[in-house]
Amino acid sequence: MTIQEAIQTRHSVRQYIDKALTEDVVAALRAKIDEVNAKSGLHIQLILNEPKSFQCAMAKYGHFSGVNSYLVMAGKKSEDLDEKVGYYGEQLVLLAQMLGLNTCWVGVSYSKIPNTYVLDEGEKIVCYISLGYGANQGNSHKTKSVKDVSNASDATPKWFLDGVNAALLAPTAVNQQKFFFEYLAGDKVSAQRGVSLVGYTRIELGIGEYHFEVGAGKENFDWAE
């Protein structure tokens, strides 16, 4: 499976079967975690064979079951922490899909179990990502139109449209898609987040930015300051 295919086929999954992650899958995830932590300064951690975090009342309310492995998305407190978690976390989500796993971004439907993760001074947990072999492959959801989330037109290059279409497949809370991509002169692109009572828009902007890069091709543009 290519990363483009992973973007197309990946959907949020909340129910998992009782099957441990294989050694080669774990090794691939750990290698990618080390890579993105080194690049980003985040402190993402892979937790295996630990079901208690998703046995709380909130997890049951969120319809999670069978979750035994997950990612703790943590890093030093900063203005851009949530956006970095989204951008680099989605790289792990798509790798998991390519490895035959299923995932779900989890904002509140979990509990923090002591001694299952490590936080260094000044760090905080932003969210979790459930991992495992899904009882199903999830469902696709209706998305907004290209015009709703961008200034794409007949005058913008094809790679920009490809990037926007990839961003429209990015996971967002309650499918809110509160982001906007603007094509600017000199092949620059501006990405902005909208206002939401649900929250999570900074994380979702990071996720959307990574999807846009995959769809558009990083070599074709620069992000605007």
C-alpha positions as CSV (number, residue, x, y, z in Angstrom):
1,M,0.0,0.0,0.0
2,T,1.3,3.5,-0.9
3,I,0.8,6.5,1.4
4,Q,-1.7,7.9,-1.1
5,E,-3.7,4.6,-0.9
6,A,-3.5,4.8,2.9
7,I,-5.0,8.3,2.8
8,Q,-7.9,7.0,0.6
9,T,-8.6,3.8,2.7
10,R,-7.9,4.9,6.2
11,H,-11.0,5.5,8.4
12,S,-11.3,5.9,12.2
13,V,-11.9,2.5,14.0
14,R,-12.9,2.2,17.6
15,Q,-13.4,-1.6,18.0
16,Y,-10.5,-4.0,17.8
17,I,-10.0,-7.7,17.8
18,D,-7.8,-9.5,20.4
19,K,-4.6,-9.8,18.4
20,A,-1.2,-8.6,19.4
21,L,0.9,-6.4,17.1
22,T,3.5,-8.5,15.3
23,E,7.2,-7.9,16.0
24,D,7.9,-6.5,12.6
25,V,5.0,-4.1,12.9
26,V,6.2,-2.9,16.3
27,A,9.7,-2.5,15.0
28,A,8.5,-0.3,12.0
29,L,6.4,1.8,14.4
30,R,9.2,2.3,16.8
31,A,11.6,3.3,14.0
32,K,9.2,5.9,12.7
33,I,8.5,7.2,16.3
34,D,12.2,7.7,16.8
35,E,12.5,9.5,13.5
36,V,9.6,11.9,14.1
37,N,10.5,12.6,17.7
38,A,14.0,13.5,16.6
39,K,12.7,15.9,13.9
40,S,9.9,17.5,16.0
41,G,11.1,17.4,19.6
42,L,7.9,15.6,20.5
43,H,7.8,12.7,23.0
44,I,5.5,10.3,21.3
45,Q,5.4,6.9,23.0
46,L,4.1,3.5,21.9
47,I,2.3,1.6,24.6
48,L,1.6,-2.1,24.0
49,N,-0.6,-4.7,25.8
50,E,-2.2,-2.2,28.1
51,P,-6.0,-2.3,28.1
52,K,-6.8,-0.1,31.1
53,S,-6.6,3.3,29.4
54,F,-9.6,2.4,27.2
55,Q,-11.7,0.7,29.9
56,C,-12.9,3.9,31.6
57,A,-16.4,5.3,31.4
58,M,-15.4,7.9,28.8
59,A,-14.0,5.2,26.5
60,K,-17.2,3.2,26.8
61,Y,-19.2,6.3,26.0
62,G,-16.9,6.8,22.9
63,H,-17.7,3.2,21.9
64,F,-14.1,2.0,22.2
65,S,-13.5,-1.7,22.8
66,G,-10.6,-4.1,22.5
67,V,-7.9,-1.4,22.6
68,N,-4.7,-2.8,23.9
69,S,-2.1,-0.7,22.2
70,Y,-2.0,3.1,21.6
71,L,0.3,6.1,21.0
72,V,0.7,8.7,23.7
73,M,1.1,12.0,21.9
74,A,3.1,14.3,24.2
75,G,5.6,17.1,24.0
76,K,6.9,20.3,25.6
77,K,4.2,22.9,26.1
78,S,4.3,25.5,23.3
79,E,2.1,27.5,21.0
80,D,2.6,25.1,18.2
81,L,2.5,21.8,20.2
82,D,-1.0,20.7,19.0
83,E,-0.2,21.5,15.4
84,K,3.1,19.5,15.6
85,V,1.2,16.6,17.2
86,G,-1.3,16.5,14.3
87,Y,1.4,16.8,11.6
88,Y,3.7,14.1,12.9
89,G,1.0,12.0,14.5
90,E,-0.7,11.6,11.1
91,Q,2.5,10.3,9.7
92,L,2.3,7.5,12.2
93,V,-1.4,6.9,11.6
94,L,-0.8,6.5,7.8
95,L,2.2,4.2,8.4
96,A,0.0,2.1,10.7
97,Q,-2.6,1.8,7.9
98,M,0.2,0.8,5.5
99,L,1.2,-1.9,8.0
100,G,-2.3,-3.4,8.1
101,L,-3.4,-1.7,11.3
102,N,-6.4,0.5,12.2
103,T,-6.3,3.7,14.2
104,C,-8.4,6.5,15.8
105,W,-7.4,9.9,17.1
106,V,-8.7,10.1,20.7
107,G,-9.2,13.5,22.4
108,V,-10.9,12.6,25.7
109,S,-12.2,9.0,25.6
110,Y,-9.3,7.5,27.6
111,S,-7.8,7.6,31.0
112,K,-4.1,8.3,31.8
113,I,-2.8,5.2,33.7
114,P,0.2,5.9,35.9
115,N,3.5,4.3,35.0
116,T,2.5,3.6,31.4
117,Y,4.2,6.7,30.0
118,V,6.9,9.1,30.8
119,L,6.7,12.9,30.8
120,D,9.8,15.1,31.1
121,E,9.8,18.5,32.7
122,G,7.6,20.9,30.9
123,E,5.8,18.2,28.8
124,K,2.1,17.5,28.5
125,I,-0.1,14.9,26.8
126,V,-2.2,16.3,24.0
127,C,-4.1,13.2,23.0
128,Y,-3.9,9.4,22.4
129,I,-4.1,7.4,19.2
130,S,-5.6,3.9,19.4
131,L,-3.8,1.2,17.4
132,G,-4.6,-2.4,16.5
133,Y,-6.3,-4.8,14.2
134,G,-9.8,-3.5,13.7
135,A,-13.0,-5.4,14.0
136,N,-14.0,-3.4,10.9
137,Q,-12.3,-0.9,8.6
138,G,-14.4,2.0,9.6
139,N,-16.7,4.1,7.4
140,S,-16.2,7.0,5.1
141,H,-18.0,10.3,5.8
142,K,-19.3,13.1,3.7
143,T,-16.7,15.9,3.2
144,K,-16.9,19.5,2.4
145,S,-16.3,20.7,-1.1
146,V,-12.9,22.0,-2.4
147,K,-14.4,25.5,-2.6
148,D,-15.4,25.3,1.1
149,V,-11.8,24.8,2.2
150,S,-9.7,26.5,-0.4
151,N,-9.4,29.2,-3.0
152,A,-8.8,26.6,-5.7
153,S,-9.9,27.7,-9.2
154,D,-9.1,27.2,-12.9
155,A,-6.1,29.5,-12.3
156,T,-4.5,27.5,-9.6
157,P,-2.1,24.6,-10.5
158,K,-3.3,21.0,-10.4
159,W,-1.0,20.1,-7.6
160,F,-2.8,22.6,-5.4
161,L,-6.2,20.9,-6.1
162,D,-4.6,17.5,-5.5
163,G,-3.4,18.8,-2.1
164,V,-6.8,20.1,-1.1
165,N,-8.5,16.8,-2.1
166,A,-6.0,14.9,0.1
167,A,-6.6,17.4,3.0
168,L,-10.3,16.7,2.7
169,L,-9.6,13.1,3.6
170,A,-7.9,14.1,6.8
171,P,-9.6,13.0,10.1
172,T,-11.3,15.8,12.1
173,A,-13.4,15.8,15.2
174,V,-17.1,15.3,14.3
175,N,-16.0,15.7,10.6
176,Q,-15.8,19.5,11.2
177,Q,-13.0,20.2,8.7
178,K,-12.3,23.7,10.1
179,F,-9.3,24.5,7.9
180,F,-8.6,26.6,4.8
181,F,-5.8,26.4,2.2
182,E,-5.0,29.4,0.1
183,Y,-2.8,29.5,-3.0
184,L,-0.5,32.5,-3.1
185,A,1.8,34.0,-5.7
186,G,5.2,32.3,-6.1
187,D,3.8,28.8,-5.5
188,K,3.3,29.5,-1.8
189,V,0.4,28.0,0.3
190,S,-1.2,29.4,3.4
191,A,-3.0,27.0,5.8
192,Q,-5.3,28.5,8.4
193,R,-7.6,27.0,11.0
194,G,-11.2,28.1,11.6
195,V,-13.1,28.6,14.9
196,S,-14.9,25.6,16.5
197,L,-16.8,25.0,19.7
198,V,-15.6,21.4,19.5
199,G,-12.0,22.3,19.6
200,Y,-9.0,20.3,18.3
201,T,-8.6,22.7,15.4
202,R,-4.8,23.1,15.9
203,I,-4.3,19.3,15.8
204,E,-6.5,19.1,12.8
205,L,-4.6,21.8,11.0
206,G,-1.4,19.8,11.4
207,I,-3.1,16.7,10.1
208,G,-4.5,18.5,7.2
209,E,-1.1,20.1,6.4
210,Y,0.5,16.7,6.2
211,H,-2.2,15.4,3.9
212,F,-1.9,18.4,1.7
213,E,1.9,17.9,1.4
214,V,1.4,14.2,0.4
215,G,-1.3,15.1,-2.2
216,A,0.4,18.2,-3.6
217,G,4.0,17.0,-3.4
218,K,6.3,19.0,-1.1
219,E,8.6,19.8,-4.0
220,N,5.9,21.9,-5.7
221,F,5.4,24.6,-3.1
222,D,6.5,26.3,0.1
223,W,4.4,27.1,3.1
224,A,3.8,30.8,3.6
225,E,5.1,32.3,6.8
